[in-house]
Amino acid sequence: MKTYKIITCIFLFISMFTQACQKDDETQGNPTPVPPEEEVPSSEFNYIYNQGTDGFELYRIPAIVKSKSNTLLAFAEARKARSNGDSGDIDLVVKRSSDNGKTWSKQITIWNDGQNTCGNPVPIVDDRGRIHLLMTWNFQTDKWGAITNGTGEDSRRPYYTYSDDDGITWAQPVEITSSVKKEKWDWYATGPCHGIQIQKGIHKGRLVAPNYFTTRESGKVTSYSHIIYSDDYGKTWKPGEPTPVGGVGECSVAEIGEGTLMLNMRADEGFYRKSCTSMDGGLTWSSPQISIDQIDCKCQGSILSIGGAVFLSNAASATERINMTIKKSTDNGKNWKGQYTVYEGNSGYSDIVELSDSQIAIIYEGGEKRYTDGLAFKVVSIKSIQ
């Protein structure tokens, strides 16, 4: 009997040791294993950021770019408390993927300023490989209403940082408020979504970030879109003029021809997005016009230029934040006939990036219960947008 017990104990020890070795091998083969609480749920969502992970109740405000080294960088606001909305303890974070979004790195914190708000990412990849990032700060307790009526403890301030190692490390954020924001502007926001570097024309090489602000006119809060730009690879930033009329806000920018830029904007009123163009590198803009092909629920959207086509992602609904859609224009934004439905349900902010000549990818707010459930990622064939 004693011999039998000894043999049994030896067998159990060998079995446990073998299982432990197998787990070690699996971990070594996947240096950044996904914790159980971060596993993609059994639904159609492939979440890069999932609510209730890494100490944050939710993630919002996505932006995405692809580096010169073919690394995808997915940016987000990591929000400590859902109840604080756009204010309170918010950190700016990023995750990296070297396989076109099949797997993602652990979360990297770019900017954490204690209980204050650090957000609104606008990444720009330049032709030298540097990744520039525009961001916005506000004091922890200041909300939209207080800042827009001038009663906040502080104001909204734009900042700038950059990375030279594909987003692994980032320079200390530098405030650029005095260079780009006028004193009479109250609320100020970079983006949110990717910016661009102009590829053609007399302004080739210029870095362009789409921004917006509010001002008080006859006691009424009015919002305007504009851009800030750098002609010295991020060393200094300057503001372009606002749109000629207000009523537009969060915006995205694309180069649609040699010397021509387009702003695509969230409108304060109506059921459609608005667009305008610039022939001088973003210094001035034409009057914003509605596009009946761009139904919108007063939400952020993103545009992306690839070759002779322009793509738009937004929650394409007139009533609520649902129906995440990608549309395509082949005539510089005059008409948007190509269409692909990403997700019909709850969806909000988004950004899009070129993966190859035949594919783009989208990161968007989406979920079965609410659009803030997580930031989902999806690869879309360009041929399917028709």
Secondary structure, 3 states (H helix, E strand, C coil): CHHHHHHHHHHHHHHHHHHHHHHHHHHHHCCCCCCHHHCCCCCCCCEEEECCECCECEEEEEEEEECCCCCEEEEEEEECCHHHCCCCCEEEEEEEECCCCCCCCCCEEEECCCCCEEEEEEEEECCCCCEEEEEEEECCCCCHHHHHCCCCCCCCEEEEEEECCCCCCCCCCEECHHHHCCCCCCCEEECCCCCEECCCCCCCCCEEEEEEEEEEECCEEEEEEEEEEECCCCCCCEECCCCCCCCEEEEEEEEEECCEEEEEEEECCCCEEEEEEECCCCCCCCCCEEEEEEECCCCCCEEEEECCEEEEEEECCCCCCEEEEEEEECCCCCCCCEEEEEEEEEEEEEEEEECCCCEEEEEEEEECCCCCCEEEEEEEEHHHCC
